[in-house]
Amino acid sequence: MRNRSTVMAWATATCGVALAAVVFASSGPQAANDAVRRVRDSAGFKTAMTAIDRDHDRLVAEIVRLTEIPAPPFKEAARAKVFAEMLRQSGLADTTIDAEGNVIGVRKGTGAGPLIAIAAHLDTVFPEGTDVKVKRDGTRLMAPGIGDDTRGLAVLLAMVRAMNEARIATASDILFIGDVGEEGQGDLRGMKYLFQKGPYRDRIKMFISIDGAGGGDDITHGAVGSKRYRVTFKGPGGHSYGAFGIVSPAFALGNAIRRFSALTVPTTPKTTFSVGVLGGGTSVNSIPFESWMEIDMRSESAVELAKLDKTFLALLQQAADEENATRSTAQGPITVDPKLIGDRPSGQTSHDSPIVQTAASVVQAVGMKPRFSFSSTDSNIPISIGIPAITVDSGGRGGRAHALDEWIDVEKSSSLPGIRSALILLLTSAGLK
Amino acid sequence: MRNRSTVMAWATATCGVALAAVVFASSGPQAANDAVRRVRDSAGFKTAMTAIDRDHDRLVAEIVRLTEIPAPPFKEAARAKVFAEMLRQSGLADTTIDAEGNVIGVRKGTGAGPLIAIAAHLDTVFPEGTDVKVKRDGTRLMAPGIGDDTRGLAVLLAMVRAMNEARIATASDILFIGDVGEEGQGDLRGMKYLFQKGPYRDRIKMFISIDGAGGGDDITHGAVGSKRYRVTFKGPGGHSYGAFGIVSPAFALGNAIRRFSALTVPTTPKTTFSVGVLGGGTSVNSIPFESWMEIDMRSESAVELAKLDKTFLALLQQAADEENATRSTAQGPITVDPKLIGDRPSGQTSHDSPIVQTAASVVQAVGMKPRFSFSSTDSNIPISIGIPAITVDSGGRGGRAHALDEWIDVEKSSSLPGIRSALILLLTSAGLK
């Protein structure tokens, strides 16, 4: 998912109309405004939105159906299979699953525009065995992964059906994608394959990610970079009583966590760190031969991330050294092995780029103020290789992403505007005929 | 297993003959010496040892057979079933498996002595799926659990057969027991049932545990007490980037481990602490909603153990409090739940008690110097309720208990003396007729 840091507000949000007029005096925004209004006011778009409005219950049913198919990291296949079939039934006969596991449905355009991709991710952060049954309380639905990003998948299906029903033609071919590996250790593997190895590499010229519930005013154009490690402390291990006094990898790990937790990082550019998963040890009465943790560090700034990375690696070694200095190494010392398991590039799609200009115009055209943000999303990969990309909301209210009590609200009047914004963005970018 | 702390040497071991003479001047040791010599020199005992010597290959084969039946904590049933059948085939028709899972075979005496029990434990520390195939290198056998305590089970079988072949009669009825739950989280459940709930509660007047390879000079008469906890820190959890700044149970846990690792404990009475297993967290990019550890604290002294326990519980709360003071609790605070998963009493069987006097005499009678030690073994339970109990070696050399490369050496001349000592101890205690 993206979990955004809003780094600057659009001019109108803070500076009022006068400055906004100056900003919009440039040709880019004005052209974008015109194109967006043309789509918004078109008969095709209106017909499409009527269909989405009418079929809102189907959207909700599809969110529930997809949410209840577990899609842990690296195990998205079951959900992918169902989503591919749903894409076909929604009108994309040309739907395949690529070698990495991404579901890709092609909607042909007139051939007059560049290839565009729009994606939501199949995977959730939740491990196998997590209860993914959706609990309903009125319009509020609660289940792990329901907003991040299962709602996004269902929105793609709704868009395809609405476009077909409205017989909308676009200049560009559009790839509708349900991708794998957005979360955690997936390390954007779906996007890396799509943009670097798969049959569409070098062909996609613009990318839109639909990720996370939200009202439709957020434009994630900045890629938060991240470094992730699985850090294993190893030692000789032994009996908790008989071998007492020898070095312990668990103690070294505790020291490392303590040091890590005490670091200070800048608020701007936003920089964060976290210990996610812990493990290691064989029994309560044995000194472990290994203890490990998986950690995550992120920053909007490549410089700050590199600084944090260096500090982190140093404190790991300090923790190992301190344990070796404190207890006996007669049976062997503590060693530490930080294995890089995630490495996402920082970067951003320029404010001047058509996709960002269009997205900002869309937000304004539906009466909201755009917020520009950085996050770590599928867009990181195209952004890192210079392909214009942004991530936007799938609509509706929601919260507690990555927690077991994750929820969305499918109350229709708050659920639809975000879908509406995303569809205008897509049709404008793809060149509505 | 027992992992011993030798707390005092027998007088002769350090002070020479003069002091030894003083110590042995009291009637207890002298009576014990006489009784032990009577057994050692009896025709019945000699015939029994001839049988054990002759059938040593069968002992080895039975060690291998039993070792290769996995017996993880709480899953000893398969091994118990086979061991019960082997006890029957070795001559104890009156063999049952009690409600807790202990195998108990009865060898009737003349009725002139109190009921005596001798036991080895069925369970190992190793989880399901551990490869328990025995690897042989000459007389050296390597496999998880082979010395702790599978060799002990096979020694019980050899004793029963040898006693029957020699037509040995004892005053006491003897229970031969293969018990469950000696290790780790088993928390001595086999013994707790036997002495507190089962049909033999209040009837057993003396207890001998055969546990772990060793030459036969060690007498564990002291019970090392232990407290074990599974400690879970809980918090609201959330996205590692989006929710950065909220309290983290992993950080609180790291702080607790750090504080725990820095405690000082006395060398005498030996007191220890360890973090065994770590866990918790759902993904690398989520702040966990829980992080947990399993810890073990032990002491020869009930007072020191209680002190350590109190300090530990306080530092857990301090770690939670400190995390709540350091980061935001807007989504909820960190709480800590220390669940007691092991509680073994401390205590000791007095040096003056007949069983310890007899064991010491046995060690001397076979030409060695007795070593007195404390450990955590099946004897903890009878000791804690005032029943004389000790734990002794099953014989032979061995090492690396609780490790995957655990080994024993079944070279006959070093394998037999420990069995010989244990049999003299048993027959003297049971009143050889």
Chai-1 contact restraints between the chains, C-beta under 6 A:
chainA,res_idxA,chainB,res_idxB,connection_type,confidence,min_distance_angstrom,max_distance_angstrom,comment,restraint_id
A,N3,B,H239,contact,1.0,0.0,6.0,A-B,restraint_1
A,N3,B,Y241,contact,1.0,0.0,6.0,A-B,restraint_2
A,N3,B,G242,contact,1.0,0.0,6.0,A-B,restraint_3
A,V125,B,T282,contact,1.0,0.0,6.0,A-B,restraint_4
A,V125,B,S283,contact,1.0,0.0,6.0,A-B,restraint_5
A,V125,B,S286,contact,1.0,0.0,6.0,A-B,restraint_6
A,P127,B,T282,contact,1.0,0.0,6.0,A-B,restraint_7
A,G184,B,S283,contact,1.0,0.0,6.0,A-B,restraint_8
A,G184,B,V284,contact,1.0,0.0,6.0,A-B,restraint_9
A,G184,B,N285,contact,1.0,0.0,6.0,A-B,restraint_10
A,Q185,B,V284,contact,1.0,0.0,6.0,A-B,restraint_11
A,R228,B,V284,contact,1.0,0.0,6.0,A-B,restraint_12
A,H239,B,N3,contact,1.0,0.0,6.0,A-B,restraint_13
A,H239,B,H402,contact,1.0,0.0,6.0,A-B,restraint_14
A,S240,B,S274,contact,1.0,0.0,6.0,A-B,restraint_15
A,S240,B,D296,contact,1.0,0.0,6.0,A-B,restraint_16
A,Y241,B,N3,contact,1.0,0.0,6.0,A-B,restraint_17
A,Y241,B,T272,contact,1.0,0.0,6.0,A-B,restraint_18
A,Y241,B,R298,contact,1.0,0.0,6.0,A-B,restraint_19
A,G242,B,N3,contact,1.0,0.0,6.0,A-B,restraint_20
A,F244,B,T272,contact,1.0,0.0,6.0,A-B,restraint_21
A,A250,B,V275,contact,1.0,0.0,6.0,A-B,restraint_22
A,F251,B,S261,contact,1.0,0.0,6.0,A-B,restraint_23
A,G254,B,G254,contact,1.0,0.0,6.0,A-B,restraint_24
A,G254,B,I257,contact,1.0,0.0,6.0,A-B,restraint_25
A,G254,B,R258,contact,1.0,0.0,6.0,A-B,restraint_26
A,N255,B,R258,contact,1.0,0.0,6.0,A-B,restraint_27
A,I257,B,G254,contact,1.0,0.0,6.0,A-B,restraint_28
A,R258,B,G254,contact,1.0,0.0,6.0,A-B,restraint_29
A,R258,B,N255,contact,1.0,0.0,6.0,A-B,restraint_30
A,R258,B,R258,contact,1.0,0.0,6.0,A-B,restraint_31
A,S261,B,F251,contact,1.0,0.0,6.0,A-B,restraint_32
A,T272,B,Y241,contact,1.0,0.0,6.0,A-B,restraint_33
A,T272,B,F244,contact,1.0,0.0,6.0,A-B,restraint_34
A,S274,B,S240,contact,1.0,0.0,6.0,A-B,restraint_35
A,S274,B,I287,contact,1.0,0.0,6.0,A-B,restraint_36
A,V275,B,A250,contact,1.0,0.0,6.0,A-B,restraint_37
A,G276,B,G281,contact,1.0,0.0,6.0,A-B,restraint_38
A,G276,B,S283,contact,1.0,0.0,6.0,A-B,restraint_39
A,G276,B,V284,contact,1.0,0.0,6.0,A-B,restraint_40
A,G276,B,S286,contact,1.0,0.0,6.0,A-B,restraint_41
A,V277,B,G281,contact,1.0,0.0,6.0,A-B,restraint_42
A,L278,B,L278,contact,1.0,0.0,6.0,A-B,restraint_43
A,L278,B,G279,contact,1.0,0.0,6.0,A-B,restraint_44
A,L278,B,G280,contact,1.0,0.0,6.0,A-B,restraint_45
A,L278,B,G281,contact,1.0,0.0,6.0,A-B,restraint_46
A,L278,B,S291,contact,1.0,0.0,6.0,A-B,restraint_47
A,G279,B,L278,contact,1.0,0.0,6.0,A-B,restraint_48
A,G279,B,G279,contact,1.0,0.0,6.0,A-B,restraint_49
A,G280,B,L278,contact,1.0,0.0,6.0,A-B,restraint_50
A,G281,B,G276,contact,1.0,0.0,6.0,A-B,restraint_51
A,G281,B,V277,contact,1.0,0.0,6.0,A-B,restraint_52
A,G281,B,L278,contact,1.0,0.0,6.0,A-B,restraint_53
A,S283,B,V125,contact,1.0,0.0,6.0,A-B,restraint_54
A,S283,B,G184,contact,1.0,0.0,6.0,A-B,restraint_55
A,S283,B,G276,contact,1.0,0.0,6.0,A-B,restraint_56
A,V284,B,G184,contact,1.0,0.0,6.0,A-B,restraint_57
A,V284,B,R228,contact,1.0,0.0,6.0,A-B,restraint_58
A,V284,B,G276,contact,1.0,0.0,6.0,A-B,restraint_59
A,V284,B,E294,contact,1.0,0.0,6.0,A-B,restraint_60
A,V284,B,D296,contact,1.0,0.0,6.0,A-B,restraint_61
A,N285,B,G184,contact,1.0,0.0,6.0,A-B,restraint_62
A,N285,B,D296,contact,1.0,0.0,6.0,A-B,restraint_63
A,S286,B,G276,contact,1.0,0.0,6.0,A-B,restraint_64
A,S286,B,H402,contact,1.0,0.0,6.0,A-B,restraint_65
A,I287,B,S274,contact,1.0,0.0,6.0,A-B,restraint_66
A,S291,B,L278,contact,1.0,0.0,6.0,A-B,restraint_67
A,E294,B,V284,contact,1.0,0.0,6.0,A-B,restraint_68
A,D296,B,S240,contact,1.0,0.0,6.0,A-B,restraint_69
A,D296,B,V284,contact,1.0,0.0,6.0,A-B,restraint_70
A,D296,B,N285,contact,1.0,0.0,6.0,A-B,restraint_71
A,R298,B,Y241,contact,1.0,0.0,6.0,A-B,restraint_72
A,A401,B,H239,contact,1.0,0.0,6.0,A-B,restraint_73
A,H402,B,H239,contact,1.0,0.0,6.0,A-B,restraint_74
A,H402,B,S286,contact,1.0,0.0,6.0,A-B,restraint_75
A,A403,B,G237,contact,1.0,0.0,6.0,A-B,restraint_76
A,A403,B,G238,contact,1.0,0.0,6.0,A-B,restraint_77
